[in-house]
């Protein structure tokens, strides 16, 4: 099999850097283009010295120039901008893996509500496959457009979906409290994210109405087979570079036990190489997942409050973005799902 020819759009950001880290060691991929408006014409070493020997140079983003030269494009672009390139790339038969939020939501009304504008390509929403391999592997294997999940949603959906599907927990009164490293905000100059502002500081932000909320609710509702859900999602910024820790509180349904939770997880994830379910009673820790494509899940049942307490940790740049995109790409092209990721 010839190598998959891949273009990275938005390669100068944190997600772009992570894609480069993964794909430069991917034995079945060839990077044919890396784009950056700001750095076009500059060798990659001007932004990321670690990749000096790759021989890559940033170019202006141009879908037309890739015709006949590319099999897959991974879009690490801001929301709204990704659609601009996804449409012409798809028209050329190039498979698109979008890390932005442009195609994650099935409802254009929800997109407008949370992103403040009309969706630029509503017809594509129905064609996009949600890129969470552990839930949609068969659909991803046939998809031309994959909407890679957000980092917070990945850490929230993976631990809850099996329990919701099994009816062990209620769809009501769900609270997700997540903490993310600073790279989750993107590679930009912003006062709120510079070192003196973040160091020695932990704070909640956007305690209601966060843009990832409808994505989490959409996928939890799909798992529970209900029309819609309303949850509390409270994100926090913590002074680390990478990693997300989500603590999730759910009401246990009658008959829910630690043993049954463990059985459900074994059935759902026992054969998944990128999901690590901890022994009953333990809690997950970001230090064991950073720089990996692994989601670590812990579970507890509090008899005092009848709450199932889940903890979930991922690396926001790997399983929460670039690593998951590569995992989806591997599935789509029928190669080892773990290639480049372990």
N, C-alpha and C positions, 0 to 999 in steps of 0.2 A: 504494500500500500504506500502510495506517495504521501509525502508530508502534507499536513493541513496548512494552507497559507492563511495567515491571520493578520488583520490590521487592528491596531489599538487606537481608537479615537479618544482624545483627552489623556494622552499618555504622560503628561507632566504633573498630574495630581497624585495624591496618595494612593488612590485605587489604581491609577496607571502604573505607578512604581511597583505596586504589588503584582500587577499583571506581568510586568517585565521580569520580576524576580522569579515568577512561576514559569513563564513561557520560555525564558532563555535556557532553562534546564529541561524543558519538555522535549522528549526524544522524537515525538511525532508531529511537531509543529515547526513552522518557519515564520518568523515575524517579517512581513513584507512592507509594513508601513507603520510609523508611529506619528500621530498628529498632535500639533500644538500651535495655535495661532501665534501666541506670544514668542515661542522659541523656534519657529519655522526657519530652516536653514542652518540651525545650530546642531553640532554633534551632541549625542546624548550625554556625553561627559560633562557638558556645561551645566546640566541640571542634576544628573545622577552619576557621579564619578565611578561608582561601583560597576557600571556597565560599559566602561570605556572600551573594552576589548570586543564588544558586540558589533562594532562597526555601524551602528544605527545612527540616523540623522533625522531630526524632527522635520516634518513637512506640513504644509497647510492642509487642513481637512478638506478633502475633495472626493466625493463618492465616485464621480465619473472616471477619475484616473485609475480606479481599482478594477474596472471592467475587465474580466478575463484573467485577472492577476490574483484573485483573492477568493477563498472559500468561506471564510468566517470573519465577521467584524464584531469586536467587543467595544461597546460604547460606554466610556467612563466620563459622561458629560452631564452638565446640569439638566434638571428637568426642563422640558420645553424644547431644548436644543437637540436632544437625542432624536426626536421625531423627524427633524429636518434632514437628518442623514439616514435614518432607518428606512424611509420610503424609497429613495433611489437605490439604496443597497439591496433591498428586497426585490426591486424590479429587475436587478441584474442577476438574481438568483443567489445572492450572497446570504448566508445564514447570519442572523443578527442576534446578539446576546447583549441586552441592554441592562446596564447597572443602575440607570436613573429610574425615576418613578413614573416615566411616561406611559408605560403599558401595564402596570401592576394592578390598577383598579379596574374592575369590570364595568363600573358605573361612571359614565361621563359626568353625571350630576355630582357624584361624590368628588370627582377630580376637580370640578369647578368650585365646589364648596371649600375644599382644603388647599387648593393651589391658586385660587383667585382668578381663574381664566378658563375659557372654553378649551376643551381638549382639541389639539390641532389635527388629530387623525382618528376620529371616533370609530370609523369602520375597522381599524386595525385592533381595537380593544378585544373584539370577539375572537380574533385569530391568534392573539398572543397567549402563550402558555406560561403559567406561573412557574418560575424556575426553582422550585424547591424539590430536589431530586428524590428525597425520601418519601414524598407524597405524590409526585407527578412524573415519575421516571418514564412510564410508557408514553405519555403525551410528549415529553421533552424529546424522546427518541425520534419523533416524527415532525417536530416543529421547525418552522422557518424563522419564527420570531419568539424569542424567550425573554420574558420579563423577570430578571433576577430580583429576588426579594431584597428588601431593605435589611439593615443589620439588626435593628431592634425587632422587627417582625420575625426574622429568622430565630432569634433567641427566645421569642415568645410563643411562636406557633409550634416549633418542634416538640417542646415538652408537653404542651397542652392538647394538641390535636388527637393523639391516641386515647387520652382519657375522656375527652369530649365525645369521640366517636363511640366509645364503649359505654357511655352513659354513667360513668363512675363519678362524674362531677357535674354540678349544676351549670347551666348557661347564664345564670344570674349572679350578680355581685362579684364579678371577677375583677381583681386588681393586679396590675402588672407594674412593678417598681423596678426600673432599670438604671444601671450606671454605666456610662461609656467613657472611654478615653478620648482625648482631645482630637485625635485624627478623624473621629466621626464627623467633625464639623467641616472637613475638607481642608485643602492646602491653600490657605488664603491669609492675608493680613487683616486681622480683625481684633480690636482691643480686647474683646471678651475672651480671646483664646491665646493671647500672648503669655509668656511664662510668668511674669509677676502677678497677673490676674488669676491664673489657674493654679499655680503652685500653692500648696498648703490650704487648699480650698475644695470643699465639696458642696455642691448646691443643686437644688432642683430647678428645672426650667420648663416652660410650656406645660404646666401641670394639667391643662386640658386643651384639646384642640390640636395636638401635635399632628403633623402631616402623616406620620406612620400609623396613627390610630385607625383610620378606615381600612387600611391594609390588614392590620391585625384582626380587626372585627370581621372582615370579609372571609378570611381563611379559617378563623375559629368557627364562624357560622357554617361554613362549608363542611368542616369536620363534624360538627354536631347535627348537620342536616336540618338546620333551621333557616328561616328567611333572613333574619338579621340579628345582631347582638349589639349590646352597649356595654363597654367595659371602662374601667379607669386605667389610664396609662400615664405613669408619672416618671419621666426621664430625669436623670441626674448627670452632671458633668463631674468627673473625678480627675485628679492630676496624674494621669498615666497616659502614655502615648497610644497604647492599643488595648483592646479588650472590652467586652461587655459582660456584665453580670446582671441577670434578670431574676428577681424573686417574685413568684406568682402565687397569689392566694385564691383558692377556689373552695366553694362549699361542697363537701362530700355528700354524695347521694346515699340513701339507705343501702346497706350491704357493701359499701366501699371499705376495703381493708388494705393494709400495706401489702399483703400477699397478692391481692387482686391487681393492685397497681403494678407490682413487679411483673406479674404474668402478662399484663397488657403491654408493658414496655418490651418484654422479651419477644412477644409476638410481632410487635411493630418494628423493633430495631435490633433484634438479636443478630441479624445478618448484615447490618449496616456498618461499614467500615469507618464512617465518619461521625457516628453517634456513639458516645460512651455513656451508658447508664450506670451510675454508681450503685454500690450496695445500699439497701434500704437504710435510711436514717442519716446518710452522709450528705454533705452539701458541696456544690461545685466551686471551683476556684479558677480565676482567669489565668493564673500563672502556668496552669497545665494545658492551656489551649492556645496561647499566643504563638504566632508564626506557624499555626497549623490550620487545617480545614476541619477540625473536630468541634462538635458541640458536645459538651459534657453536661449531663443532667443528673440532679439529685432529687430525691423525693422523701417527704415526711407526711405524717398524718397526726394532727394535734387533737387529742381526745377532749381537751378542754374547750375548744371552740368549734370542733368538727370541721376544721379547715385542712384541706390538702395544701401543703406548702412545697412548691417546686422551686428549685434553683437551676439556672441554666447559664452556661458560660460559652462564649465564642470569641474568636478574634474578629473584630468588626471589619477589618480589611481583607480577611481571608474567607472564612465561612460566611461572613456577613457581606461580602462583595465579590472581590476578584477570584478567590478560590472557588466559590460556588459557581461563578460564571464559567470557569474552566472545567469544573465538574460537569456542568450542563453541556458544554461543548464536546467533551469526551463522550458523553452519552449519545449526543446527536450524531457524531461521526463514527460511532460503533467501536471505539477503542477502549482500552482499560480505563475505567472511571477514575482511577487514582493516579493516572499518568501526570507527572509534573507536580503532584500534590503531596507525595510522601517520599 
